[in-house]
Amino acid sequence: MANWKENKIIGIVAIVVGILAIAGIVFSFMPKKVSLTLMSESTGQVIKMKVKIGAEFPIVDPATGKTDLYPAMGYKCSNGHEFYVLAKADKGGGLSAMPPRCPVDGTLEVQPIEE
Ligand SMILES: [Zn+2]
């Protein structure tokens, strides 16, 4: 009977640890970040990066330190050239309605690349 206080404390600690463990598991399953294809506006470099959901673009490019990373869409033209286009909102807030054009041969026959 001498240890009843100690046992109680151990019991409480065990419950707290258990709750924290469950919270940690639930938290780790929540999608906090998504992997996106991004392109630097200044260098044109395309990178894959995990981005927080709801992040506002542009975001900082870890390679250059510049805040000019935008989501990019990959396209492939009918001649097999692959290129990326910035999915950058214009001042009106909407995405550009311009059809993407292959930068190599100028063809408009392009298909989005499935990620
Ligand atoms: Zn092309």
Residues whose N, C-alpha, C, O or C-beta is under 5 A from the ligand:
A	BS01	ZN	C77 N79 H81 C102 V104 D105
